[in-house]
Amino acid sequence: MTARQNATSSSHDLFEEIVHELQAAEVFFGHGAASAEEETLWLLAHVLKKDPQWVNAHPQVMLTTAQEARLKTLLHQRITRRLPMGYITGTAYFAGHELIADRRALIPRSPFAELIEKRFQPWLGKEQPQRMLDMCTGGGCIAIAMASVFPQAQVDAVDVSADALSLAAENRHKHKLDSRLHLIQSDLFQAVNGRYDVIASNPPYVSVAEYRQLPDEYRHEPPLGLVSEGDGLCLPLEILVQAAGYMTDDGLLFLEVGHSDEALQAALPNVPITWLLFEQSGSGICVFSREELLNYQAEFSRALKALTDTPHES
Ligand SMILES: C[S@@+](CC[C@H](N)C(=O)[O-])C[C@H]1O[C@@H](n2cnc3c(N)ncnc32)[C@H](O)[C@@H]1O
């Protein structure tokens, strides 16, 4: 970027320059923004203390020299350290909500955002869920989005990581959900009680071998949020084995396994899995009724045992 000591630049000019620099540096996109353009709006929004939609709608706003200098410093960090944009700005966006983001948890990017904005349709029908669970909540994005879309619901959110839960607590407070969103520190369902109408879960599902190949941006995120033993499938399969015990009779489990969808299907050859389709982006979320989970419980247990009995790369 050209140095401008005494002048100010328009957000439009800077937008073009930053997009070019991000593309030329071949940074990895996928931590909450799918392109250089989206990341640039995010960065400009942070420096201007506005939201990305506002920046997009005001392309000719002038930045002060100090703002432009700050922009360059942050862009430098993004490129040289491969820091994901969410950790640079300290914010992330999920299902229309601004959240606090930092290294205590992964940066929100799940296709659950679209599913929740669509009120889990058509799966939920006219049901008004009373109790909802976000299993593996991280910084709380799915729980907060569910609590916002379903104002009548009590939402519980589980994570094993005290760090992640402390970030979730800050996000809960930011969204004024202290009375309706309950945070639970638990290894999966160990400390969970009662039954839920909806369980949503985005657990770790990256295999150890895949983790080693990921772009540098992932190194800044807690591995506990990414990696699952057994070719990435142990935690998802544990959830499939246990979830029915925590669901109402008509309850639904929505489980994300991302690009491990084919591996999950291969591990469960006798289970017809319903995969959801997304209009915006993303894939790898499946849905099970409680009845289906009970019908196939032996298959889930068998697949889990096969994975845990097989020695894997550690
Ligand atoms: C993929 S992140 C999902 C975070 C957030 N829900 C999202 O969609 O961005 C998975 C989360 O699972 C948590 N986790 C890992 N193992 C767990 C376990 N055994 N029980 C509960 N949570 C676990 C991690 O700490 C991490 O926050």
The ligand as an ORCA input file, in Angstrom:
! r2SCAN-3c Opt
* xyz 0 1
  C     -15.655    -26.898     15.993
  S     -15.640    -26.040     17.545
  C     -17.256    -25.353     17.441
  C     -17.394    -24.028     18.093
  C     -18.712    -23.318     17.760
  N     -19.858    -24.122     18.111
  C     -18.757    -22.961     16.293
  O     -19.619    -23.486     15.563
  O     -17.940    -22.139     15.853
  C     -15.776    -27.380     18.656
  C     -15.815    -27.057     20.145
  O     -15.929    -28.314     20.821
  C     -15.249    -28.249     22.056
  N     -14.964    -29.619     22.496
  C     -13.951    -30.433     22.119
  N     -14.049    -31.626     22.742
  C     -15.164    -31.570     23.505
  C     -15.799    -32.494     24.404
  N     -15.311    -33.732     24.609
  N     -16.929    -32.104     25.044
  C     -17.423    -30.849     24.859
  N     -16.869    -29.927     24.033
  C     -15.756    -30.291     23.354
  C     -14.026    -27.405     21.751
  O     -13.523    -26.826     22.929
  C     -14.593    -26.389     20.738
  O     -14.965    -25.207     21.394
*
